[in-house]
Amino acid sequence: MTRVTPQLMVDLIKTFPQEERGKAQVDLTVLMRPPYPDLNCKLNCQALPVPVGLLEYALRFGTPESVTLLLDAGIDPNAGAIRPMSVLCMAQACGDAGRIQKLEALLKAGAKADYFETVPMVPPTPLIALARSKASGIQRYWIARMLRNAGATAHTANDYELRVVARLLGELRAIDSIMEVLGASDQEATKATPASFEALVQTVLNGRHATALRRMARVKKELRLDLDFDPTAELLVLTHEIADKPVTPAQAEFVRALIAVGAVFQLDIVADSAFERALSFENHELAEIFLEAGAKPDLASDPKLVAELMRRQGLPQQPLHRRGEAVAAPNRAVATLDLLCSSIEALEACPEADLGRLNAAQGAAMHALAERLSALAERLTPARRPAAE
């Protein structure tokens, strides 16, 4: 039997988040007085109406370091009428921060995932607990993936459990299809925003993973997950990044993937677009991709240049800038602003009859947009200094 020691509690309190440390000191002080209880004891805490196990307390209010400290000290990862893993899988019981790492620590310490709870009003299995919870974002995928790999049962006892577990396993398979084309380090990077899919989306976009992008768009459409991004803005950024340099096979495939998932590469009026940028850089390899995708030469700012670039088909792309001339780094904010300006120009070019059909709500939306743009412009304007006397 391993018992609590005062030094262990002192070290444990230090691992708690700053905002929880004061409460932890009050709750854990009682365990520092002899006779020292067993590590698997229960304690009363200010935040809960019933006593909880020390490991459950760390899972609820501590950090991954808190959990690891207790496991290294010999606490049982499977002890408790409600097992620690069930607590971890219930979103209302455990916060988002560090949840994935806490589960990793439990499994590494030998926590079993294939079990059934017998306590009333508690989900019978960890998979059902996760499926019923409101846990969102990539953490839901990672927890389900680790539970599956640890042998967690997918058994269900009624239609409701069957429905929520089927949904969870469907999400698991769908995101697996994205993850399988990412490297180990890229997969690990997706854990950075556990309560959202932002890190997953940015990993796919920044890594220029064309296959993953196509699969991500399909998963978003089929399962309605929040895998949001602006393919047109991303295409503008990539076009600027390529500039007048030769297009690599990976870049070409990513451009095609962005177009396939909805990127607009040419507008009906002459305005900033990916196609116009390719023309300005005289990049015939990039222009050829857009022409294959349906770009119309007669809508270009310089149809003659389009014809000239088409004649260069099969020739190597030659850089335009002089040696030593700097090329500006891609900027998503600039690309998005250019796209917004182009959209406003397109709206201004609409016939009066079309503008007249806009309703009051759409007019109010434009006023709201103008206010938001004005507020954003104020943020970017340096504060005016008072005139010198």
Buried (B, 14 or more C-beta within 10 A) or exposed (E): EEBBBBEBBEBBBEBBBEEBBEBBBEBBEEBBEEEBBBBBBBBEBEEBEEEBBBBBBBBBBBBBBBBBBBBEBEBBBBBBEBBBBBBBBBBEBBBBBBBBBBBBBBBEBEBBBEBEBEEEEBBBBBBBBBBBBEBBBBBBBBBBBBBBEBEBBBBBEEEEBBEBBEEBBEBBEBBBBBBEBBEEEBBEBBBEBBBBBBBBBBBBBEBBBBBBBBBBBBBBEEEEBEBEBBBBBBBBBBBBEBBBBEBEEEBBBBBBBBBBBEBBBBBEEBBBBBBBBBBBBBBBBBBBBBBEBEBEBEBBEBEEBBEBBEEBEEEEBEBBEEEEEEBEEBEBEBBBBBBBEBBBBEEEEEEEEEEEEEEEEEEEEEEEEEEEEEEEEEEEEEEEEEEEE
